[in-house]
């Protein structure tokens, strides 16, 4: 993981308040390798991970804020630090991890960005007894 794409927010007492972790998307490299590491699939992954030949897509792996600091703008601090790094590295798009549709707090953090929902995952529950 490129440490420029990891941000930590601390309070006045240097206690960790929030963390944001992201990395270049490996999807394109895995598609080029057709899902195989051998014989030459590893090359496509190494290009992304170590040679810094980044695709235009970025994966937002984790955005976490302590409960007592939520709804206080800490997410804005994370992204104000990360977005210039993303622009400098040439990323055009970001993809978040699966989120609950009804989780208003998570959905609200994206309202200031141009978003497009292109995947939907749902889980259903049915009693078998």
MMTF fields as JSON, N, C-alpha, C and O atoms, coordinates in Angstrom:
{
  "mmtfVersion": "1.0.0",
  "mmtfProducer": "UNKNOWN",
  "numBonds": 515,
  "numAtoms": 516,
  "numGroups": 129,
  "numChains": 1,
  "numModels": 1,
  "chainsPerModel": [1],
  "groupsPerChain": [129],
  "chainIdList": ["A"],
  "bondAtomList": [4, 2, 8, 6, 12, 10, 16, 14, 20, 18, 24, 22, 28, 26, 32, 30, 36, 34, 40, 38, 44, 42, 48, 46, 52, 50, 56, 54, 60, 58, 64, 62, 68, 66, 72, 70, 76, 74, 80, 78, 84, 82, 88, 86, 92, 90, 96, 94, 100, 98, 104, 102, 108, 106, 112, 110, 116, 114, 120, 118, 124, 122, 128, 126, 132, 130, 136, 134, 140, 138, 144, 142, 148, 146, 152, 150, 156, 154, 160, 158, 164, 162, 168, 166, 172, 170, 176, 174, 180, 178, 184, 182, 188, 186, 192, 190, 196, 194, 200, 198, 204, 202, 208, 206, 212, 210, 216, 214, 220, 218, 224, 222, 228, 226, 232, 230, 236, 234, 240, 238, 244, 242, 248, 246, 252, 250, 256, 254, 260, 258, 264, 262, 268, 266, 272, 270, 276, 274, 280, 278, 284, 282, 288, 286, 292, 290, 296, 294, 300, 298, 304, 302, 308, 306, 312, 310, 316, 314, 320, 318, 324, 322, 328, 326, 332, 330, 336, 334, 340, 338, 344, 342, 348, 346, 352, 350, 356, 354, 360, 358, 364, 362, 368, 366, 372, 370, 376, 374, 380, 378, 384, 382, 388, 386, 392, 390, 396, 394, 400, 398, 404, 402, 408, 406, 412, 410, 416, 414, 420, 418, 424, 422, 428, 426, 432, 430, 436, 434, 440, 438, 444, 442, 448, 446, 452, 450, 456, 454, 460, 458, 464, 462, 468, 466, 472, 470, 476, 474, 480, 478, 484, 482, 488, 486, 492, 490, 496, 494, 500, 498, 504, 502, 508, 506, 512, 510],
  "bondOrderList": [1, 1, 1, 1, 1, 1, 1, 1, 1, 1, 1, 1, 1, 1, 1, 1, 1, 1, 1, 1, 1, 1, 1, 1, 1, 1, 1, 1, 1, 1, 1, 1, 1, 1, 1, 1, 1, 1, 1, 1, 1, 1, 1, 1, 1, 1, 1, 1, 1, 1, 1, 1, 1, 1, 1, 1, 1, 1, 1, 1, 1, 1, 1, 1, 1, 1, 1, 1, 1, 1, 1, 1, 1, 1, 1, 1, 1, 1, 1, 1, 1, 1, 1, 1, 1, 1, 1, 1, 1, 1, 1, 1, 1, 1, 1, 1, 1, 1, 1, 1, 1, 1, 1, 1, 1, 1, 1, 1, 1, 1, 1, 1, 1, 1, 1, 1, 1, 1, 1, 1, 1, 1, 1, 1, 1, 1, 1, 1],
  "groupList": [{"groupName": "UNK", "atomNameList": ["N", "CA", "C", "O"], "elementList": ["N", "C", "C", "O"], "formalChargeList": [0, 0, 0, 0], "bondAtomList": [1, 0, 2, 1, 3, 2], "bondOrderList": [1, 1, 2], "singleLetterCode": "X", "chemCompType": "L-PEPTIDE LINKING"}],
  "groupTypeList": [0, 0, 0, 0, 0, 0, 0, 0, 0, 0, 0, 0, 0, 0, 0, 0, 0, 0, 0, 0, 0, 0, 0, 0, 0, 0, 0, 0, 0, 0, 0, 0, 0, 0, 0, 0, 0, 0, 0, 0, 0, 0, 0, 0, 0, 0, 0, 0, 0, 0, 0, 0, 0, 0, 0, 0, 0, 0, 0, 0, 0, 0, 0, 0, 0, 0, 0, 0, 0, 0, 0, 0, 0, 0, 0, 0, 0, 0, 0, 0, 0, 0, 0, 0, 0, 0, 0, 0, 0, 0, 0, 0, 0, 0, 0, 0, 0, 0, 0, 0, 0, 0, 0, 0, 0, 0, 0, 0, 0, 0, 0, 0, 0, 0, 0, 0, 0, 0, 0, 0, 0, 0, 0, 0, 0, 0, 0, 0, 0],
  "groupIdList": [1, 2, 3, 4, 5, 6, 7, 8, 9, 10, 11, 12, 13, 14, 15, 16, 17, 18, 19, 20, 21, 22, 23, 24, 25, 26, 27, 28, 29, 30, 31, 32, 33, 34, 35, 36, 37, 38, 39, 40, 41, 42, 43, 44, 45, 46, 47, 48, 49, 50, 51, 52, 53, 54, 55, 56, 57, 58, 59, 60, 61, 62, 63, 64, 65, 66, 67, 68, 69, 70, 71, 72, 73, 74, 75, 76, 77, 78, 79, 80, 81, 82, 83, 84, 85, 86, 87, 88, 89, 90, 91, 92, 93, 94, 95, 96, 97, 98, 99, 100, 101, 102, 103, 104, 105, 106, 107, 108, 109, 110, 111, 112, 113, 114, 115, 116, 117, 118, 119, 120, 121, 122, 123, 124, 125, 126, 127, 128, 129],
  "secStructList": [7, 7, 4, 4, 4, 3, 3, 3, 3, 3, 7, 6, 6, 7, 7, 3, 3, 3, 3, 3, 3, 3, 3, 3, 7, 7, 2, 2, 2, 2, 2, 2, 6, 6, 6, 7, 7, 6, 6, 6, 2, 2, 2, 2, 2, 2, 2, 2, 2, 6, 1, 7, 7, 7, 7, 1, 3, 3, 3, 3, 3, 3, 3, 3, 3, 7, 4, 4, 4, 6, 6, 6, 6, 2, 2, 2, 2, 2, 2, 2, 2, 2, 2, 2, 2, 2, 2, 2, 2, 6, 7, 7, 3, 3, 3, 3, 7, 7, 7, 7, 6, 6, 7, 2, 2, 2, 2, 2, 6, 6, 6, 6, 1, 7, 7, 7, 7, 7, 7, 7, 7, 7, 7, 7, 7, 7, 7, 7, 7],
  "xCoordList": [0.848, 0.0, 0.89, 1.819, 0.598, 1.308, 0.842, -0.344, 1.751, 1.372, 0.821, 0.23, 0.998, 0.368, -1.148, -1.875, -1.628, -3.066, -3.661, -4.749, -2.932, -3.412, -3.367, -2.34, -4.472, -4.537, -5.054, -6.013, -4.399, -4.81, -5.166, -4.484, -6.223, -6.611, -6.509, -7.047, -5.809, -5.65, -6.256, -6.428, -6.575, -7.108, -5.953, -4.79, -6.27, -5.25, -4.297, -3.167, -4.736, -3.898, -3.2, -2.694, -3.167, -2.55, -3.173, -2.495, -4.445, -5.176, -5.843, -6.36, -5.825, -6.391, -7.903, -8.618, -8.369, -9.787, -10.396, -11.522, -9.64, -10.177, -9.035, -7.88, -9.396, -8.419, -9.091, -10.267, -8.333, -8.796, -7.721, -6.575, -8.073, -7.115, -7.652, -8.808, -6.808, -7.197, -5.993, -4.858, -6.261, -5.185, -5.654, -6.855, -4.721, -5.126, -5.932, -5.665, -6.902, -7.726, -6.903, -6.16, -7.043, -6.356, -7.25, -6.828, -8.477, -9.441, -8.938, -9.002, -8.439, -7.966, -6.777, -6.689, -5.861, -4.703, -5.134, -4.591, -6.099, -6.589, -7.327, -7.277, -8.009, -8.678, -7.653, -7.825, -6.579, -5.529, -4.866, -4.482, -4.732, -4.111, -5.101, -4.741, -6.343, -7.413, -7.576, -7.925, -7.312, -7.506, -6.431, -6.575, -5.366, -4.311, -3.003, -2.642, -2.313, -1.006, 0.103, 1.093, -0.052, 1.001, 0.507, -0.677, 1.295, 2.729, 3.099, 4.137, 2.286, 2.705, 1.712, 1.861, 0.719, -0.282, 0.273, -0.227, 1.279, 1.891, 2.453, 2.505, 2.876, 3.47, 2.481, 2.861, 1.226, 0.221, -0.03, -0.225, -0.025, -0.202, 1.006, 0.851, 2.201, 3.409, 3.488, 3.969, 3.021, 3.021, 2.205, 2.61, 1.071, 0.213, 0.787, 0.829, 1.228, 1.636, 3.006, 3.2, 3.954, 5.319, 5.901, 6.777, 5.44, 5.973, 5.144, 5.451, 4.087, 3.235, 2.658, 2.555, 2.279, 1.54, 0.065, -0.552, -0.479, -1.809, -2.903, -2.79, -3.96, -5.156, -5.925, -5.585, -6.941, -7.706, -8.622, -9.18, -8.783, -9.723, -8.986, -7.893, -9.606, -9.074, -10.08, -11.286, -9.613, -10.499, -10.383, -9.294, -11.509, -11.551, -11.789, -12.908, -10.755, -10.852, -11.532, -12.36, -11.183, -11.689, -11.753, -10.787, -12.876, -13.033, -13.703, -14.859, -12.984, -13.511, -13.298, -12.225, -14.339, -14.299, -14.857, -15.882, -14.19, -14.695, -16.099, -16.373, -16.987, -18.385, -18.541, -19.406, -17.727, -17.888, -17.45, -17.733, -16.77, -16.342, -17.153, -16.895, -18.118, -18.951, -19.862, -20.217, -20.236, -21.088, -20.419, -21.101, -19.084, -18.359, -17.373, -16.509, -17.489, -16.642, -15.305, -14.435, -15.12, -13.84, -13.647, -12.522, -14.742, -14.636, -14.096, -13.319, -14.505, -14.014, -12.504, -11.807, -11.998, -10.548, -9.828, -8.788, -10.397, -9.787, -9.702, -8.638, -10.833, -10.859, -10.127, -9.622, -10.052, -9.289, -7.797, -7.052, -7.37, -5.977, -5.769, -4.735, -6.739, -6.57, -6.836, -6.128, -7.818, -8.192, -7.045, -6.841, -6.278, -5.127, -4.101, -3.484, -3.919, -3.002, -3.544, -2.793, -4.851, -5.468, -5.291, -4.97, -5.499, -5.352, -3.902, -3.641, -2.97, -1.545, -1.13, -0.306, -1.693, -1.344, -2.123, -1.857, -3.076, -3.774, -5.025, -5.474, -5.593, -6.826, -8.008, -8.078, -8.935, -10.112, -11.382, -12.31, -11.436, -12.631, -12.242, -11.112, -13.21, -13.01, -14.202, -15.334, -13.935, -14.995, -14.988, -13.952, -16.158, -16.253, -16.599, -17.018, -16.415, -16.77, -18.277, -18.957, -18.815, -20.257, -20.737, -20.1, -21.871, -22.467, -23.93, -24.564, -24.448, -25.869, -26.678, -26.361, -27.714, -28.546, -29.234, -29.462, -29.558, -30.299, -29.4, -29.902, -28.092, -27.163, -27.003, -26.162, -27.814, -27.842, -26.537, -26.171, -25.822, -24.557, -23.523, -22.809, -23.446, -22.478, -22.891, -22.049, -24.177, -24.655, -24.457, -24.186, -24.587, -24.475, -23.067, -22.91, -22.051, -20.692, -20.394, -19.424, -21.211, -20.98, -21.818, -21.697, -22.657, -23.574, -22.871, -23.473, -21.637, -20.916, -20.061, -19.332, -20.144, -19.386, -20.348, -21.524, -19.836, -20.625, -20.566, -19.502, -21.703, -21.723, -22.574, -23.477, -22.254, -23.021, -23.078, -22.043, -24.27, -24.407, -24.425, -25.334, -23.426, -23.355, -23.363, -23.34, -23.395, -23.513, -24.507, -24.605, -25.226, -26.116, -26.029, -26.253, -25.705, -25.652, -26.708, -26.813, -27.469, -28.495, -28.463, -28.123, -28.819, -28.935, -30.359, -30.913, -30.933, -32.298, -32.283, -31.411, -33.241, -33.312, -34.683, -35.712, -34.672, -35.927, -35.819, -34.839, -36.809, -36.831, -37.15, -38.051, -36.418, -36.674, -37.435, -37.7, -37.785, -38.549, -39.98, -40.757],
  "yCoordList": [-1.175, 0.0, 1.232, 1.341, 2.159, 3.436, 4.277, 4.589, 4.641, 5.336, 6.731, 7.323, 7.271, 8.551, 8.403, 9.388, 7.173, 6.93, 6.432, 5.856, 6.662, 6.326, 7.608, 8.286, 7.936, 9.146, 8.806, 8.051, 9.378, 9.222, 10.595, 11.577, 10.668, 11.907, 11.653, 10.672, 12.548, 12.421, 13.64, 14.692, 13.482, 14.61, 15.38, 15.119, 16.324, 17.164, 16.354, 16.78, 15.196, 14.345, 13.25, 12.293, 13.375, 12.412, 11.022, 10.019, 10.964, 9.695, 9.584, 10.565, 8.384, 8.155, 8.359, 7.79, 9.189, 9.513, 8.885, 8.389, 8.908, 8.399, 7.901, 8.294, 7.019, 6.483, 6.325, 5.969, 6.592, 6.366, 5.605, 6.051, 4.467, 3.622, 3.365, 2.98, 3.579, 3.33, 2.797, 2.862, 2.27, 1.746, 1.712, 1.763, 1.626, 1.499, 0.226, -0.798, 0.295, -0.875, -1.929, -1.62, -3.16, -4.275, -4.962, -5.924, -4.482, -5.135, -5.216, -6.273, -4.1, -4.082, -5.022, -5.726, -5.032, -5.922, -7.381, -8.207, -7.701, -9.08, -9.473, -10.633, -8.524, -8.813, -9.086, -10.0, -8.282, -8.51, -9.864, -10.527, -10.273, -11.559, -12.707, -13.864, -12.396, -13.39, -14.191, -15.371, -13.514, -14.135, -15.115, -15.797, -15.203, -16.191, -15.487, -14.491, -16.003, -15.45, -16.042, -15.369, -17.277, -17.937, -18.212, -18.514, -18.134, -17.889, -16.402, -16.079, -15.469, -14.065, -13.123, -11.905, -13.651, -12.804, -11.927, -10.824, -12.388, -11.621, -10.299, -9.321, -10.268, -9.058, -7.889, -6.765, -8.147, -7.084, -6.54, -5.338, -7.425, -6.976, -6.186, -5.175, -6.64, -5.933, -4.539, -3.61, -4.384, -3.061, -2.076, -0.93, -2.524, -1.635, -1.417, -0.285, -2.489, -2.401, -1.765, -1.01, -2.061, -1.622, -0.678, 0.123, -0.75, 0.137, 1.407, 2.271, 1.515, 2.702, 3.082, 4.266, 2.084, 2.31, 2.162, 1.126, 3.212, 3.145, 3.191, 3.917, 2.419, 2.53, 3.791, 4.406, 4.183, 5.38, 5.143, 6.097, 3.9, 3.556, 3.353, 2.789, 3.822, 3.742, 2.992, 3.18, 2.151, 1.45, 2.092, 2.167, 2.551, 3.068, 1.869, 1.363, 1.427, 0.205, 0.427, -0.381, 1.525, 1.728, 3.213, 3.945, 3.648, 4.975, 4.736, 4.316, 5.001, 4.711, 5.913, 6.515, 6.25, 7.371, 6.884, 6.202, 7.227, 6.855, 7.433, 8.549, 6.68, 7.129, 8.524, 9.286, 8.867, 10.18, 11.342, 12.498, 11.054, 12.095, 12.087, 12.896, 11.195, 11.163, 12.387, 12.933, 12.812, 13.993, 15.288, 16.259, 15.307, 16.515, 16.955, 17.793, 16.404, 16.845, 16.139, 16.588, 15.056, 14.343, 13.697, 13.618, 13.233, 12.691, 13.741, 13.425, 14.989, 16.069, 16.236, 16.521, 16.062, 16.133, 15.017, 15.237, 13.815, 12.681, 12.964, 12.846, 13.335, 13.516, 14.775, 14.813, 15.809, 16.995, 16.683, 17.361, 15.675, 15.234, 14.256, 14.3, 13.376, 12.318, 12.77, 12.339, 13.611, 13.972, 14.623, 14.265, 15.562, 16.092, 15.016, 15.091, 14.024, 12.92, 12.121, 11.759, 11.843, 11.109, 11.865, 11.265, 13.174, 13.976, 13.983, 13.886, 14.097, 14.097, 12.773, 12.753, 11.669, 10.348, 9.99, 8.956, 10.827, 10.629, 9.771, 9.28, 9.577, 8.798, 9.638, 10.836, 8.999, 9.695, 9.283, 10.082, 8.045, 7.496, 6.775, 6.316, 6.691, 5.919, 5.0, 5.351, 3.838, 2.868, 2.539, 2.197, 2.648, 2.342, 0.871, 0.193, 0.404, -0.976, -1.083, -0.058, -2.286, -2.425, -1.658, -1.679, -0.987, -0.19, -0.581, -0.961, -0.489, -0.751, 0.379, 1.554, 0.022, 1.026, 1.961, 3.133, 1.448, 2.233, 2.961, 3.604, 2.871, 3.548, 4.995, 5.295, 5.867, 7.263, 7.999, 8.858, 7.671, 8.36, 8.067, 8.968, 6.827, 6.459, 7.066, 7.581, 7.009, 7.568, 9.082, 9.637, 9.759, 11.213, 11.702, 12.815, 10.907, 11.388, 11.507, 12.159, 10.888, 10.95, 12.03, 12.203, 12.755, 13.686, 14.872, 15.538, 15.157, 16.286, 15.874, 16.696, 14.616, 14.099, 13.703, 13.433, 13.672, 13.147, 11.624, 11.026, 11.007, 9.564, 8.858, 9.436, 7.6, 6.749, 5.359, 4.745, 4.876, 3.521, 2.561, 2.599, 1.706, 0.768, -0.685, -1.599, -0.895, -2.248, -2.2, -1.2, -3.266, -3.376, -4.802, -5.762, -4.92, -6.236, -6.252, -5.318, -7.296, -7.418, -8.815, -9.786, -8.896, -10.186, -10.303, -9.351, -11.458, -11.707, -12.825, -13.694, -12.791, -13.767, -14.433, -13.767, -15.756, -16.499, -17.635, -18.38, -17.749, -18.809, -20.139, -20.208, -21.182, -22.489, -23.409, -24.563, -22.919, -23.729, -23.304, -23.885],
  "zCoordList": [0.0, 0.0, 0.0, 0.801, -0.906, -0.965, 0.224, 0.33, 1.107, 2.334, 2.086, 2.989, 0.889, 0.574, 0.511, 0.636, 0.317, 0.216, 1.531, 1.555, 2.622, 3.966, 4.788, 4.832, 5.434, 6.245, 7.632, 7.792, 8.627, 10.018, 10.569, 10.278, 11.356, 12.025, 13.519, 14.033, 14.211, 15.662, 16.347, 15.732, 17.625, 18.387, 19.027, 18.722, 19.909, 20.542, 21.411, 21.651, 21.884, 22.735, 21.941, 22.526, 20.617, 19.7, 19.776, 19.551, 20.087, 20.042, 18.681, 18.146, 18.132, 16.806, 16.823, 17.648, 15.884, 15.783, 14.537, 14.57, 13.432, 12.162, 11.29, 11.453, 10.353, 9.411, 8.053, 7.963, 7.01, 5.642, 4.888, 4.826, 4.317, 3.599, 2.2, 2.026, 1.213, -0.178, -0.939, -0.465, -2.122, -2.961, -4.407, -4.671, -5.342, -6.745, -6.949, -6.32, -7.819, -8.099, -8.828, -9.76, -8.398, -9.047, -10.07, -10.711, -10.23, -11.123, -12.555, -13.182, -13.072, -14.459, -14.646, -15.652, -13.672, -13.761, -13.726, -14.459, -12.885, -12.817, -14.094, -14.504, -14.722, -15.992, -17.086, -17.891, -17.112, -18.111, -17.907, -18.871, -16.646, -16.327, -16.445, -16.227, -16.788, -16.902, -15.607, -15.628, -14.472, -13.172, -12.764, -11.749, -13.522, -13.221, -12.885, -13.513, -11.912, -11.569, -12.426, -12.712, -12.832, -13.608, -15.015, -15.164, -16.025, -16.017, -15.943, -15.367, -16.507, -16.526, -15.851, -15.952, -15.177, -14.548, -13.445, -13.221, -12.765, -11.69, -12.191, -11.445, -13.457, -14.031, -13.997, -13.669, -14.329, -14.349, -12.943, -12.763, -11.953, -10.572, -10.079, -9.394, -10.423, -9.996, -10.597, -9.948, -11.83, -12.463, -11.635, -11.442, -11.154, -10.37, -8.975, -8.492, -8.326, -6.929, -6.723, -5.77, -7.602, -7.338, -8.382, -8.056, -9.622, -10.655, -10.798, -11.62, -9.988, -9.942, -11.296, -11.619, -12.09, -13.336, -12.979, -13.227, -12.398, -11.827, -12.882, -13.87, -12.674, -13.521, -13.108, -12.097, -13.86, -13.463, -12.262, -11.719, -11.844, -10.765, -9.446, -9.402, -8.388, -7.04, -6.177, -6.338, -5.272, -4.338, -2.957, -2.389, -2.423, -1.057, -0.145, -0.055, 0.515, 1.31, 2.652, 3.072, 3.329, 4.68, 4.996, 4.778, 5.503, 6.092, 7.434, 7.489, 8.514, 9.847, 10.759, 10.776, 11.518, 12.455, 13.786, 13.818, 14.882, 16.211, 16.397, 15.956, 17.045, 17.18, 17.788, 17.356, 18.771, 19.411, 18.51, 18.823, 17.406, 16.469, 15.176, 14.284, 15.063, 13.861, 13.827, 14.871, 12.625, 12.392, 12.839, 13.165, 12.855, 13.247, 12.171, 12.432, 10.967, 9.867, 9.757, 9.01, 10.474, 10.418, 9.045, 8.551, 8.423, 7.057, 6.101, 5.2, 6.296, 5.443, 5.602, 4.629, 6.816, 7.033, 6.287, 5.668, 6.356, 5.65, 4.152, 3.545, 3.572, 2.125, 1.676, 0.554, 2.518, 2.125, 2.052, 1.344, 2.769, 2.686, 1.531, 0.864, 1.29, 0.292, -1.144, -2.054, -1.371, -2.744, -3.512, -4.673, -2.936, -3.695, -4.069, -5.132, -3.206, -3.517, -4.691, -5.596, -4.68, -5.788, -7.101, -8.127, -7.07, -8.285, -8.762, -9.961, -7.839, -8.187, -8.819, -9.733, -8.339, -8.862, -10.127, -10.74, -10.523, -11.787, -11.73, -12.766, -10.564, -10.469, -10.93, -10.656, -11.634, -12.141, -11.41, -11.287, -10.925, -10.294, -9.014, -8.851, -8.115, -6.89, -6.702, -7.031, -6.179, -5.924, -4.438, -3.867, -3.823, -2.396, -2.217, -3.155, -1.013, -0.687, -0.498, -0.438, -0.404, -0.198, 1.039, 2.092, 0.88, 1.95, 2.075, 1.091, 3.253, 3.438, 2.806, 2.991, 2.065, 1.397, 2.386, 2.085, 3.548, 4.529, 5.525, 6.446, 5.359, 6.256, 5.78, 4.933, 6.332, 5.899, 6.116, 5.315, 7.199, 7.472, 6.39, 5.948, 5.972, 4.934, 3.601, 2.866, 3.287, 2.026, 1.984, 0.918, 3.13, 3.176, 2.854, 2.353, 3.125, 2.856, 1.367, 0.98, 0.535, -0.912, -1.599, -2.812, -0.871, -1.525, -2.177, -3.02, -1.824, -2.415, -3.607, -4.163, -3.998, -5.131, -6.241, -5.998, -7.443, -8.555, -8.44, -8.596, -8.17, -7.938, -8.977, -9.581, -9.16, -10.066, -9.449, -9.19, -9.217, -8.686, -9.862, -10.691, -9.929, -11.046, -10.588, -11.412, -9.285, -8.741, -7.593, -6.881, -7.424, -6.279, -5.763, -6.5, -4.497, -3.857, -2.769, -1.974, -2.742, -1.717, -1.129, -1.805, 0.126, 0.803, 1.321, 1.871, 1.143, 1.586, 2.614, 2.596, 3.495, 4.565, 4.509, 4.393, 4.593, 4.579, 5.591, 5.608, 6.405, 7.401, 6.714, 5.878, 7.066, 6.458, 7.399, 7.059, 8.56, 9.517, 9.592, 10.35]
}
